[in-house]
Amino acid sequence: MQKSQSNKDAFSVEKPESNINSKELEEAFALFTEASYQLSNAYAGLQQDVTSLTEQLAVANGNLKKQYEEKAVLSRRLTLLLDRLPAGVLEVCETGEIVRCNAHALQMLGTQLEGVNWPQFYSSHFSISNEVGVYLFQNLENKSYVTIEQVQITEESVSVVLLHDVTTAVEMRQTLQRNGRLVAMGEMAAGLAHQLRTPLAAALLYAGHLQRENLLDSDRIKFASKASERLQRLEALVQNMLLFVRGMPQEVSCVLMAEVVTDALLAARSVYEPRGIQFELQGEQCSASVMANFKELSAAIGNILENACQASHVGQKVYCQLESDNAWIYLVVKDEGVGISSANIERLFEPFFTSKKGGTGLGLAIVRNLVSSYGGDITVTSTPNLGSTFKICLPRVPEATNVLGTK
């Protein structure tokens, strides 16, 4: 009986446990079923996302392939264009070495360029010419005139150098200038004959007097002095004519315009300040430079100053003013003198035209030729009895021309 009761108690205890486990199993199975459903939905969503992404990737790959093909076509065209350009192109890295060049650059410079240091190559083969912005290139094989432009590409730490061969244009300009001077020589031949005939006839006359017998010493000295004066006038006339005909300056260099003007004023002051003419210089602190021959340009400015002084009266002033902008330098010479008539202004720069007694008429013609050879211009305005204003414009030398590679 006790054993039977004991089995009954045991049975009565285990039955509730069986009920609890069954319930938990049902809940677990329900949770599992729900999780399976969610996983199935998530998997289906992932499949849709994968399919969509695959399609998008295919479209993107197609676009990238199309862009690559377009860029490849563009690259081929640019390479072809670069090789066919009528200009030399150099790509210079930040260390100054040439990393790439086109065929025209090789043809222009006549040597293998890749790996060459561009600043050193420039220093060895290029020099400044008489024309502003034009450089003379020389090697063992040829000689040419070149313009150089350099563009810095900061994003890639490289610079592109463009070389343009302007030899034909420079030679044509030189030929045109020579032809112009020949034409001017033809036009001035008649005037020159007249200018030479008068002092030459006077010198011959005085030389004939020197041949007379029993000529007093005082007369001999007087006739010899007069003959010498006429011969000196002939020499000055011939010298001025040679300056006019030559036209092109000699040995140009980069000179400060203020220093040239100061030099010309110094010579003018020494002669005309004792005669009561006053001078005033404005803009003497101008730091602009020009490509010119210092002595020739100073003499040309001195010629204009001399004309201004000769047209002025005692106590009047001659003004000089220097101005500049990014491209040009301007020198203005103004006086308060007698002025120039409108009829004479039109012929002022003609060879042998002069309104001054004893003048050769070549001074201002030489000035205009010289200024033109520097790539500049000279103009004049005047009002009778109120004075004249001469204005010289000359191309300015850039203060920071970077043609020697990147810094």
C-alpha positions in Angstrom: 0.0 0.0 0.0 2.7 2.4 0.8 4.5 1.5 -2.4 1.4 2.1 -4.4 0.8 5.4 -2.7 4.3 6.4 -3.4 3.9 5.6 -7.1 0.7 7.6 -7.1 2.5 10.6 -5.6 5.2 10.4 -8.1 2.7 10.2 -10.8 0.9 13.2 -9.5 4.1 15.2 -9.3 5.4 14.5 -12.9 2.1 15.3 -14.6 2.3 19.1 -14.2 5.9 19.1 -15.5 4.7 17.4 -18.6 2.1 20.1 -19.1 4.7 22.9 -18.7 7.2 21.4 -21.2 4.5 20.9 -23.8 3.4 24.6 -23.5 7.0 25.8 -23.8 7.5 23.6 -26.8 4.4 25.0 -28.4 5.6 28.5 -27.7 9.1 27.7 -29.0 7.6 26.1 -32.1 5.5 29.2 -32.7 8.5 31.5 -32.3 10.5 29.3 -34.6 7.7 29.4 -37.1 7.5 33.2 -36.9 11.3 33.5 -37.2 11.3 31.2 -40.2 8.6 33.3 -41.8 10.6 36.5 -41.1 13.8 34.9 -42.4 11.9 33.8 -45.5 10.7 37.3 -46.1 14.1 38.8 -45.4 15.7 36.3 -47.8 13.2 37.2 -50.4 13.9 40.9 -49.9 17.6 40.3 -50.1 17.1 38.4 -53.3 15.2 41.4 -54.7 17.9 43.8 -53.5 20.7 41.6 -55.0 18.8 41.5 -58.3 18.3 45.3 -58.2 21.9 45.9 -57.3 23.1 43.5 -60.0 21.0 45.4 -62.5 22.3 48.8 -61.3 25.9 47.4 -61.3 25.4 46.3 -64.8 24.1 49.7 -65.8 27.0 51.4 -64.0 29.5 49.1 -65.6 28.0 49.9 -68.9 28.2 53.6 -68.3 31.8 53.3 -67.0 32.7 51.2 -70.1 31.1 53.8 -72.3 32.9 56.7 -70.5 36.2 54.8 -70.8 35.7 54.3 -74.5 34.8 57.9 -74.9 37.8 59.0 -72.9 40.0 56.6 -74.9 38.7 58.2 -78.1 39.2 61.7 -76.7 42.7 60.7 -75.6 43.6 59.4 -79.0 42.2 62.6 -80.6 44.1 64.9 -78.2 47.3 62.9 -78.7 46.9 63.2 -82.5 46.1 66.9 -82.1 49.1 67.5 -79.9 51.4 65.8 -82.4 49.8 67.9 -85.3 49.9 71.3 -83.4 52.1 73.9 -85.2 53.7 74.6 -81.8 56.0 72.9 -79.4 54.5 71.6 -76.2 56.5 70.6 -73.1 55.2 69.1 -69.9 57.6 70.1 -67.0 57.3 68.5 -63.6 57.9 70.4 -60.3 61.6 69.5 -60.3 62.1 71.2 -63.6 62.5 68.0 -65.7 60.7 67.6 -69.0 58.5 64.5 -68.7 56.7 64.8 -72.1 56.9 66.7 -75.4 55.2 66.6 -78.8 56.8 66.0 -82.2 56.9 69.7 -83.1 58.9 70.5 -80.0 61.5 67.9 -81.0 61.6 69.4 -84.5 62.0 72.9 -83.2 64.7 72.2 -80.6 66.4 69.4 -82.4 67.2 67.1 -79.5 65.8 64.5 -77.2 64.0 66.4 -74.5 62.4 63.9 -72.1 64.4 63.8 -68.8 66.2 67.1 -69.7 66.2 69.9 -67.1 64.2 72.7 -68.7 65.7 75.7 -66.8 69.2 74.5 -67.7 68.3 73.9 -71.3 66.7 77.4 -71.5 69.8 79.1 -70.0 72.1 77.3 -72.5 70.1 77.8 -75.7 67.8 80.8 -75.4 68.6 84.5 -75.2 66.6 87.7 -75.4 66.1 89.2 -78.9 65.5 92.8 -80.0 61.8 92.2 -80.0 59.8 92.2 -76.8 58.5 88.7 -75.9 60.6 87.0 -78.6 63.6 84.8 -77.7 66.5 83.7 -79.9 67.1 79.9 -79.9 70.4 78.6 -81.0 72.1 75.2 -81.2 74.6 73.5 -83.4 72.1 72.9 -86.2 69.8 76.0 -86.5 68.8 79.4 -85.2 65.2 80.5 -84.8 63.0 83.1 -83.0 60.6 81.7 -80.5 57.9 82.9 -78.2 57.5 81.1 -74.8 54.3 80.8 -72.7 54.2 78.8 -69.5 51.0 77.7 -67.7 51.2 76.3 -64.2 48.8 73.5 -63.4 48.7 73.6 -59.6 46.4 70.6 -59.1 49.0 68.3 -60.8 52.2 70.1 -59.8 53.3 70.4 -63.4 53.5 73.2 -65.9 52.9 73.3 -69.7 55.3 75.2 -71.9 54.2 76.4 -75.3 56.8 77.2 -77.9 55.8 79.1 -81.0 58.2 79.5 -83.9 57.9 83.1 -85.1 61.1 83.1 -87.3 59.2 83.8 -90.5 57.2 86.7 -89.0 60.4 88.2 -87.4 62.3 87.9 -90.7 59.4 89.5 -92.6 59.2 92.4 -90.1 63.0 92.9 -90.5 62.7 92.8 -94.3 59.8 95.3 -94.1 61.8 97.6 -91.9 64.8 97.4 -94.3 62.5 98.1 -97.3 60.9 101.0 -95.4 64.3 102.5 -94.8 65.3 102.0 -98.4 62.1 103.8 -99.5 62.9 106.6 -97.0 66.4 106.8 -98.4 65.0 107.3 -101.8 62.6 110.0 -100.6 65.3 111.9 -98.8 67.9 111.7 -101.6 66.9 115.0 -103.1 66.8 116.7 -99.7 70.1 115.3 -98.7 71.7 116.6 -101.9 70.5 120.1 -101.1 71.6 119.8 -97.4 75.1 118.7 -98.5 75.5 121.1 -101.3 75.3 124.3 -99.3 77.9 123.6 -96.6 80.1 121.8 -99.2 80.0 124.8 -101.5 80.9 127.1 -98.6 83.8 124.9 -97.5 85.1 124.9 -101.1 84.8 128.7 -101.2 86.8 129.2 -98.0 89.4 126.6 -99.1 89.8 128.6 -102.3 90.4 131.7 -100.3 93.2 129.8 -98.4 95.0 129.2 -101.7 95.4 132.9 -102.4 98.9 134.3 -102.3 99.9 137.1 -99.9 96.9 136.2 -97.6 97.1 137.7 -94.2 97.5 135.3 -91.2 94.4 136.6 -89.6 92.4 136.0 -92.8 93.9 132.6 -93.2 92.8 131.7 -89.7 89.3 133.1 -90.3 88.8 131.2 -93.6 90.2 128.0 -92.1 87.9 128.3 -89.1 84.9 128.8 -91.4 85.8 125.9 -93.7 86.3 123.7 -90.6 82.8 124.7 -89.3 81.2 123.7 -92.7 83.0 120.4 -92.8 81.9 119.6 -89.2 78.4 120.4 -90.3 78.8 117.9 -93.1 80.1 115.3 -90.7 77.2 115.8 -88.3 74.7 115.6 -91.2 76.3 112.3 -92.5 76.3 110.9 -89.0 72.6 111.7 -88.5 71.8 110.2 -91.9 73.5 107.0 -90.9 71.6 106.9 -87.6 68.4 107.4 -89.5 69.1 104.7 -92.1 70.3 102.1 -89.6 67.0 102.2 -87.8 67.6 99.1 -85.6 69.2 99.7 -82.2 72.5 98.0 -81.2 73.0 95.8 -78.1 69.7 96.2 -76.4 69.3 95.2 -72.8 66.8 95.6 -70.0 67.1 99.2 -68.7 65.2 101.2 -66.1 63.3 104.0 -67.9 63.7 106.3 -64.9 67.5 106.0 -65.1 67.4 106.8 -68.9 65.3 109.9 -68.4 67.5 111.1 -65.5 70.6 110.7 -67.7 69.0 112.7 -70.5 67.8 115.4 -68.1 71.3 115.7 -66.6 72.7 116.6 -70.0 69.9 119.0 -70.8 70.1 120.8 -67.4 73.8 121.4 -67.7 73.2 123.3 -70.9 69.8 125.1 -70.4 69.5 125.8 -66.7 72.2 128.4 -66.9 70.1 130.0 -69.7 67.1 130.3 -67.4 65.1 127.2 -68.4 63.7 125.2 -65.5 63.0 121.4 -65.4 60.5 119.4 -63.4 60.5 115.6 -63.3 57.5 113.6 -62.0 57.4 109.8 -61.6 61.1 109.4 -61.1 60.4 106.5 -58.7 58.9 104.5 -61.5 60.5 101.1 -61.5 59.4 99.9 -65.0 62.0 98.7 -67.5 62.2 98.5 -71.3 64.4 96.6 -73.8 66.5 99.3 -75.3 70.0 100.7 -75.9 70.6 103.0 -72.9 72.8 105.6 -74.7 70.7 105.7 -77.9 67.4 106.1 -75.9 68.9 108.7 -73.7 70.1 110.7 -76.7 66.6 110.4 -78.3 65.0 111.8 -75.1 67.7 114.4 -75.0 66.7 115.5 -78.5 63.1 116.1 -77.5 64.2 118.0 -74.4 66.5 120.1 -76.5 63.6 121.0 -78.8 61.4 121.8 -75.8 64.2 124.1 -74.4 64.8 125.9 -77.7 61.0 126.6 -77.9 60.9 128.0 -74.4 61.6 131.4 -73.0 63.7 132.4 -69.9 61.8 131.4 -66.8 59.6 128.8 -68.4 59.5 125.2 -67.4 60.0 121.9 -69.2 58.1 119.0 -67.6 58.9 115.3 -67.7 56.4 112.8 -66.4 56.8 109.0 -66.3 53.8 106.7 -66.0 53.3 103.0 -66.6 50.7 100.2 -66.7 50.9 96.5 -67.0 52.0 96.6 -70.7 53.4 100.1 -71.5 55.6 102.9 -70.2 54.7 106.5 -71.0 57.1 109.4 -71.1 55.5 112.8 -71.5 57.7 115.9 -72.2 55.8 119.2 -72.1 56.9 122.8 -72.5 55.3 126.2 -72.2 57.0 127.6 -75.3 56.0 129.0 -78.7 54.2 125.8 -79.9 54.0 124.3 -83.3 51.6 125.2 -86.1 49.2 122.5 -87.3 50.8 122.6 -90.8 54.3 121.8 -89.3 53.0 119.1 -87.0 51.9 117.0 -90.0 55.5 117.0 -91.3 57.4 117.1 -88.0 58.9 113.6 -88.3 59.7 113.8 -92.0 63.5 113.6 -92.8 65.1 117.0 -93.5 62.0 118.9 -92.5 62.9 121.7 -90.0 61.6 125.1 -89.0 64.8 125.9 -87.1 67.6 127.9 -88.7 70.6 125.7 -89.1 68.7 122.5 -88.3 69.3 119.3 -90.2 65.7 118.0 -90.0 66.8 114.6 -89.0 66.6 114.7 -85.2 63.0 113.8 -84.7 63.0 111.4 -87.7 65.8 109.5 -85.9 63.8 109.6 -82.6 60.7 108.1 -84.3 62.8 105.4 -86.0 64.4 104.4 -82.8 61.2 104.3 -80.8 59.5 102.3 -83.5 62.4 99.8 -83.5 61.7 99.2 -79.8 58.0 98.5 -80.6 56.8 101.9 -79.4 55.3 105.0 -80.7 55.7 108.8 -80.4 53.0 111.4 -80.8 52.9 115.2 -80.4 50.2 117.8 -79.7 50.7 121.5 -79.7 49.0 124.9 -79.4 50.8 127.9 -80.8 52.1 130.2 -78.0 51.0 127.7 -75.3 53.5 124.9 -75.8 53.9 121.4 -77.1 53.6 117.9 -75.6 55.6 114.9 -76.8 54.5 111.5 -75.6 56.6 108.3 -76.0 55.0 104.9 -75.5 57.3 101.9 -75.1 56.5 98.2 -74.3 57.2 97.4 -70.7 59.4 94.4 -69.7 57.3 92.1 -67.4 58.8 92.1 -63.9 58.1 88.4 -63.2 58.5 86.4 -66.5 58.7 82.7 -65.5 60.2 80.9 -68.4 62.7 78.8 -66.5 60.4 76.1 -65.2 58.3 75.8 -62.1 59.3 77.0 -58.7 
